[in-house]
């Protein structure tokens, strides 16, 4: 118990401001981390990510619409971001995430929210192109299909919103960005749908 007494209210508040976690959770994390703020953040992230995973089965029927219009007024995006309660939907953090997602979509132009939502005809066309490429490179049959699958995985990563690198922080994916906010809010957060419009392009 002696170690717990070294945890100051100032540190607890600082950790709460950094993570958005509850006061008691912050105090427990600091105690577990021996008063080290950085380690305490990691403790909360690990526990929060686990909670976020548990909440994956919850219904996310509340939310907001994020929008972004590029400065040249030629590209615009609207995105529906869902959560579990209107309380979280009305927080600045949630609204900021929706805006960030809309801005990212305007820049990165994903084809779908996740790879399993990509148009099967488009996927098959890509697969056919990759097979032809590998064939022309003269790759042996026993490794050709592995190369094709590797190229397809790269295509999925580049085309699906959740697996794309966040334009404002390329070290994290959009899925990781959403999980971070879900961890802080304690609610399931998911992208329901989006639409991207560009002057001169068909939808």
N, C-alpha and C positions, 0 to 999 in steps of 0.2 A: 504493500500500500504506500510505502514511502516514495516509490517512483511516481505514483499518481499525483502526489502533492506538488511535484515539480512542474506539472502542467498548468500554465497560467491561463487565466480567462482571456488574456490578450492573444495568446497563441491559438486558443480554441476559436476565437472570433476570426482571426486571420485565416485559419484553415477553412472555416465555414465560408468566408468571402471568396476564397480560392476555388472551392469545390461545389458550394451550394448544398452541402450535406447538412443534416441536423446537428444541433449542438452536442447531444449525447454521443452520436456516431463520431463526431470530430474528436471529442475527448477520449473515447475508447481507442480511436486510431492513433492519436498522439501518444497515449499510454503504451500501446502495442509497439509503436515506433521509437520509444524511448525519448520522446520530445522532438525528434527530427521531423521537421515539416515536410520535406521532400518524400521521406519514407512514408509518412502518414498519408500523403496524397496517393501514393501507390497502394497503400492498404485500402483506402476508400475506393479507389478505382477498381481494384480486384473484387472487392465485395459488391460494389455497385454493378459491375459488369455481370456478376453472377445473378444479382437481383433482376437486372434487365433481361437476362436469358430466361429466368423463371416467368417473367411477365409476358414473354413472347406469345403465350396462349391467350392473353387477355384481349378483349375487344377494344379497338381504337376507333370510336365513333364520333369523337369531338375533333376539333382542329381549326385550321385557318387556311386562307389562300395567300400564298406568297406571290409577289409579282416583281418583275424587273423590266425596265425599258432601257435599252442601250442608249448611250449619249447621242448617237447619230440618228436615233428614232427609226432605225431600220430593222431592229431585232427586239422582240418582246417575248417574255415567258410568264406563264402562270403555272403554279404548282399547288396541288392540294396536299397539305401535310396534316396527318392525323395523330391524335393522342387519346388518352382515356377520359380526361375530364376537361370541362370548360375552364377550370381554374388554371391548369397548365397552359391551355390554348391561349389564354389572355396574358401570359407572362412575356416580358420583353425578350427573355432568352429564347423562348419558342418562336416568337415572331421573327427574331433575328436569324434563327436557323432557316426559317421559311424563305426569308429574303436572300440569304446566302445560297440556298439551293437554287432559287430562281436565277440568280446571277451566274452561278456555276453552269447551269443548263444552257444559258444564253451563250456562254463561252465554249463549253465542251461539246455541245450538241449530241447528247446521248440519244440512242434510238429507242430505248425502253428503260423501265425502272430497274429490272433485274434481267439476267441472261435468259431465264426461262420464259420471259415475256417477249423475247425477240421473235420476229416473224420467221417461221420455219422455212419459208421459201427463200428468204434472204440468207439464212444460215446454210441451207443446202447449196445455194449459189456460191457462197464463199468457200464451202468445202470443195466444190467442184474446181474452183479457181486454184486453190491450194494443191489439189491433187495433180492438176495439169502442170503447175510450177515444179512440183517435186519430180514429176515424170520427165520434164524437160531437163532437169538438173541431173538426171540419170541415177537417182538414189535407188539402192536395192529395195525390193518389195518389203523385206522384213522390217525395215526401219521407216519406210515411206509413210505408212499410216500413223506412226508415232509423231513424225514431223508435221503431218497434216493436223493431227489433234492438238499439237503444241501451238500451231498457227491459229487454230480455232479458239483456243483458250485466250490467246492474246487479243483476238477479235472481240471475244466476249468482254474482256476487261476494258477494252477501249470503247465498246458500244453500250454497255449497261451502266446506268447511273451509279448504282451502289458500289460497283467495283472500280469506278474511275477515281483517279487521284484528285483531291480537292484543289481547285485552282489557286486558292489563297494559302494553302498549306499542302504542297505535293507529297509530304511525308506521310499523310494519312488519306485513307480512302473516304468516300462519302459515307459508306456504311459505318466506318469507325467514327466519323464526325457525328452521325446520328446517334450511335451508341453512347458517345460521351455525354450528349445532352440528355438522353434517356436515363443515363446513370444518375445525373445530377437532379433530374426532376422526379425520378422514381416511377416513371410511367413508360409504357410502350409507346414508341414513336415510329411511324412509318409513312413513306411516301405513297399516296394512293394513286396519283396520276399527274401528268404534266402535259403542257402544250407549248410548243416553241414556234413562233411565227417570225419569218424574215421576208421583207419586201422582195417580191420577185420570185419567191420559192413557193412551190405547192406544198400543202400540209401533208 
